[in-house]
Amino acid sequence: MKLTKILLIAVLTVAPPSIFSEIIVQSAMDWSTGHFELSATRALDSGMSPSDHPQALKALERELPPYVMRELGRLAWNRRGTLQQEMDKNPSLRTHIKSIADTINREWSRLSEDQKSVEAFYSLELEEILPEIIPSTGFEELSEKPIGWVPVPEDSWTGILIYVPENLPVRGTGLSADIHPALYARVLSDSLKVLADPSMGNRQLLSYRNTQDREKTESLIGRRPYRVMARELYGDYPCDIILSKEDTRRILAADSGRHALSEGRIAILIDSKSE
């Protein structure tokens, strides 16, 4: 599974051609960092020359927001589905996402090699932006310690590393599936108690990486994380991760485990076939 995915290559033409030029849009999401990027290309209007680059760029950006909305809408939001599906049910969320689309950061623009089109590249740091504009769904309290004695190490854990193999059972469906990264995926106990939820608390999005990128998780979870295997998935869109009862008890029994959950020091390691 590639975690930096090409979401869409769309060519949309707005009639009549004599007034508007076609726009080609391509986007990608890096699920390890929350970095979203989008490139857009628009042919120069009839009568324009390469010296009209600024005017061509203005025309592109005047027409761009709906395309950004379309691309963002394809991102997985949570266990219920995509961001577009969530916006269809929640007009206020649509307003927030539109504000993102209207203010997307342009990194560069240029004329194409044949000088017949203007090209521009944009990016968004969703891990930083979403907590600022999306209201919290509540306050995530520090999970309580389990009753009874549970063995924990003397040295504190620096984070939590969750390994997610391919083709896990999806709770309540009788089916199995690969995990789908999502912006607001959660970590759950075997009894479906919420252990970590990016829509609450510190708002830290989960970080997903392939198994071959394991060493890149150290900056988030440190050198001594608690390592755990996901047992099941949950949701119509299977993104929530279910841990075993034993692993949940061990994590909650240690102060360092409970703090790692509440502070979002969690990395998701996804099994993937070599390409």
N, C-alpha and C positions, 0 to 999 in steps of 0.2 A: 504494500500500500504506500503510495507516495503521499507525504504529508504536505508538500507544497503542490497543490493541485491547480491545473488550469480549469477554471470554472466554466468559461464560455468563450466561444469565438462567434460573434454575431455580426452580420452585415445587415443593416437596416437602412432602407431608402425611404425618404419622406418626399412625397410628391407635392408639387410638380418639380421635376429635375432642374428646370430652368431657375428655380429659386433656391433650392437646398441641394447640397452635395451629400453623398452617402458617408456614413460614419462606420468605421470598423473598430470594435471594442474587444479587448482581451483582458482577462483578470486572473489573478492567482491569490491564494491564501496560504500563508505559512502558519500551520497550526502549532508550531513549537514556540512562536513568539507573538502571535496575534497580529502579524504584519500583513496587511492587505495592499495589493498593488494592482494598478489598472493602466493599460496603454490604450490610446485612442488615435485614430488616423482619420483625417477628413480631407477630401480632395479640394484644391483651390477652386473657388467659384469661377465661372466663365468671365474672362476679362481680367482676372487677377494675374499678377506676375510674382516672381520670387521676392521682390521687394515689398510685397503686401503681406509678408509673414505675420506682422502684428495683427492686422485685420482678420486674417484667416484664423489665427489663434483665438481671437475674440469670438468669431463665429462658432468655432468648435466648442468653446467653453459655455457659450450661451445655450447650446443645444445638449450639453453633456449630462446635466443632473439626472434626467430620466434613465439614462444608460447606467449611471452609477447606482441608482436605486435598483435597477434590474439585477445588476451583478451582486450587490450586497444581499438582495432578497434570496439569492440562491444558496447562501451560506446556511449551514445547519445552526439552528438557534438553541433548541433544547430537545428533551425527550418527546415533545409533541410534533416536531417537524422543523421546517425551514423558517428563516426570518420572514420571507414573504407570507407564509401561512400565518405567522404571528401578527404581522402588520394588518392582514385582512381582518383579524379579530379585534385588533387594538389600534384605533385611530391615533391615539396619543403617541404610541410607539412609532407609527408611520411619520408623525411630525418630527420626532427626534431624529429618525434616520434621514429624513429629507434635509435636516439641518447639516448632517454629516456630508451628504451628497453635494450640497450647495457650497461647502467650504473645503472640499477635498484638496489636499496639498499637491501642487504641481512641482515636480522635481526638475523637469527640463522640457524644452520643446525645440523642435528643429524642422527644417524642410526635409522631405524625403530625398533620396539620392537622385531621382529623376526631376526633383523640384516641382512636382505636380501636386504634392499633398503636404499638409502640415501634420507632424507627429508630436504627441505629448505623452509624458509618463507621470502618473500620480500615485500617491501612497497614503495609507492611513495606518496609524498605530491603534488598533482597536482595543488592545489591552489597556491603553491609557485613556482613550476617548469614551468607551462605553460606560465605565463607572462614573464619569463626569456628567453624562446626559441621561442615563437610564436610572430612574429611582430604584432604591434598594427595596426588595420585597420584605424586608424585616431585619431584625438583629440576630446574628448567629452567635449564640452563647457558646462558651467553651464546654465541650462535651464532658459529662461527669465520669468519674472513675467507676469501673465495674465493681460490684460487691464480691468479696472473696479475694483470695490470694492468687495473683497472676505473676509468673516469672518475667522480670524485665531486666535488661542489662544495667550495670552500674554506670556506664558511660551513656550520655544522652544521644539520642538520634538527631541527626542534623536535618532530616526531612523524610519524605516517604516516596519510595519508588514502586510504582504499581506496574507489573508486567501483565500485558493483556494478550493471550494467545489468540490464534485464529479460531473462528467458528465456535464461539461460546454459546451456551444456552441463553435464550431470552426469557426471563421470568414471566410465567403466566401465559405463554404462547404455544409451548410444545415445539418451538422452532429453535434453530441455531443461526447465528449470524456473526459477521465480523463487526468489530466496533466501528462506529461512525463518529469521528471527532465533531464536537459542537461547542459553540461559544459558551453556553450555560449548562454543560454537562455536570452531573453531580457524582459524588462518591457516597455509597450507601452501605449500611450493614446488612447482614443476612435477613434481618427483620424489617428491612427497608427504612430504617432510621437514617436520617440525613447526617452524614459525617462531615461533608464539605460541599458547599453550594456557592458558586461564584456570584449568584444574584444577591447574596447576603454577606454580612461580615465585612472582610477587607476587600471583597470584590475581585480577588485574584483569579483570572481565568486559568483553566488547566492547561498544562504544557504537554504536547504530544510529540514524541520522537520515535523514529524507527530504531530497532534493536542495534543496528550498526552505528548509531549515533549516541550510544549510551554514555560515552565520556562527556558529551556536551551538556549533560544534565547537572553536572557538579556545581555550576554557578548558582543553580536554584536550590538544590537539595543537599549540597555539601558532600563531604567524603564518606560520611557514615550514615546513610539513610536506612530506614527500616524497609526491607525488601519484601514485597508481598505479591501474590498471584491473584488476579481477578478470577472470580468463580462463575459469575453470571453477568448478563447485561439486563437493562431494564428500559422500557419505553416503547411507544409506537415507532419512534426513531431510536434505535438501540444505541444510546450514547452513555446512559448512566451506568456506573460500574458498581457491582455488588461484591463486597469482600466476605470472606468466611467469618463465622462466629468467633473462631479462635483468633484469627488475625485482628478482628475488631477489638476483642478484649485486650489483647496485648498492646495495641496502639493506645487505647484509652486508659490503660493502667499506668502508662508512663507519662509524666508531665511533658516530656519532649515530644511524645507522639500527639498528644492533644493540642499542643501549641503548633506543631507542624500542620495539623488539619486547619486550625483556626487562622493561621497566617498564610495559608495557601502554598506552603513549600511542598508541593506535590508534582511529581513528573510521571507521565504515562508513557510506558515503553510498549510500542506496538510491534507484534511479531509480523514480519513480512517476508515474502519470498524474494530471493536474490533475482535481480533483473539483468 
